[in-house]
Amino acid sequence: MITCFVLTNIGHENRQIIYSGFPEEIGLKDGAKIDYLVLRAPEKFYLRKNRRRPQTSLAQARKISQPYARGFLFIAGSQIENVHFESWSF
């Protein structure tokens, strides 16, 4: 299983939006840059930038799709600042 955290360039004051979910589709351009990303079962939370230590609101993450629904979120590459993938073996 692969999970994904996407830091976007969408923000206000000292907060930036982060999405987490399961990567359903990844579009690449020029062989390496992400053109778009589609997340399944997305959740939204924030990265708060402060001088001493950045913090996230992951514990209060909000589901974007309805429970038990197969929701998807499309994120354009122009909105992506950084992506972190993790794989889990069971």
C-alpha positions as CSV (number, residue, x, y, z in Angstrom):
1,M,0.0,0.0,0.0
2,I,1.3,3.5,-0.9
3,T,0.3,6.7,0.9
4,C,1.0,10.2,-0.1
5,F,1.4,13.6,1.5
6,V,1.2,16.7,-0.8
7,L,2.3,20.1,0.4
8,T,0.6,22.7,-1.8
9,N,1.5,26.3,-2.5
10,I,-2.0,27.3,-1.4
11,G,-1.8,29.2,1.9
12,H,-2.8,32.1,3.9
13,E,-0.5,34.0,6.3
14,N,1.6,31.3,8.0
15,R,-0.5,28.3,7.0
16,Q,-0.2,26.0,3.9
17,I,-2.6,23.3,2.9
18,I,-1.5,19.7,2.9
19,Y,-3.4,16.8,1.5
20,S,-2.9,13.1,2.4
21,G,-4.4,10.1,0.7
22,F,-3.7,7.2,-1.6
23,P,-2.2,8.1,-5.0
24,E,-4.6,6.8,-7.6
25,E,-2.9,8.4,-10.7
26,I,0.3,10.4,-11.2
27,G,0.9,12.3,-14.4
28,L,4.4,13.1,-15.4
29,K,5.7,15.7,-17.8
30,D,9.2,15.9,-19.2
31,G,9.8,12.5,-17.7
32,A,10.3,13.6,-14.1
33,K,8.1,16.6,-13.1
34,I,4.6,15.9,-11.7
35,D,2.0,17.3,-14.0
36,Y,-0.9,16.2,-11.8
37,L,-1.8,13.9,-9.0
38,V,-5.1,12.2,-8.2
39,L,-5.6,11.2,-4.5
40,R,-8.1,8.6,-3.3
41,A,-9.8,9.1,0.1
42,P,-8.2,12.6,0.5
43,E,-7.8,14.4,3.8
44,K,-6.9,18.0,4.3
45,F,-4.9,19.7,7.0
46,Y,-2.5,22.6,7.5
47,L,1.2,23.2,7.9
48,R,1.8,26.1,10.3
49,K,5.1,27.8,9.7
50,N,6.6,29.5,12.7
51,R,10.1,30.4,13.4
52,R,11.1,27.7,15.9
53,R,9.4,24.6,14.6
54,P,6.8,24.1,11.9
55,Q,3.7,22.2,13.1
56,T,0.8,20.4,11.3
57,S,-2.8,20.0,12.2
58,L,-2.8,16.3,11.1
59,A,-4.6,15.3,14.3
60,Q,-7.5,17.4,13.2
61,A,-7.4,16.4,9.5
62,R,-10.7,16.6,7.7
63,K,-11.9,14.0,5.2
64,I,-12.8,15.6,1.9
65,S,-14.9,12.7,0.7
66,Q,-17.9,11.2,2.4
67,P,-17.4,8.1,4.7
68,Y,-17.5,4.8,2.7
69,A,-17.5,6.8,-0.6
70,R,-14.8,6.5,-3.1
71,G,-13.8,10.2,-3.3
72,F,-11.0,11.6,-5.4
73,L,-9.1,14.8,-5.5
74,F,-7.2,16.2,-8.5
75,I,-4.2,18.4,-7.7
76,A,-2.5,20.3,-10.6
77,G,1.3,20.1,-10.7
78,S,1.4,23.9,-10.5
79,Q,-0.1,23.8,-7.0
80,I,2.3,21.1,-5.7
81,E,5.3,22.4,-3.7
82,N,6.5,19.0,-2.4
83,V,5.3,15.3,-2.3
84,H,6.2,12.6,0.1
85,F,5.3,8.9,-0.7
86,E,5.4,6.1,1.8
87,S,4.9,2.4,1.1
88,W,3.6,-0.1,3.6
89,S,3.9,-3.9,3.4
90,F,1.4,-6.1,5.2
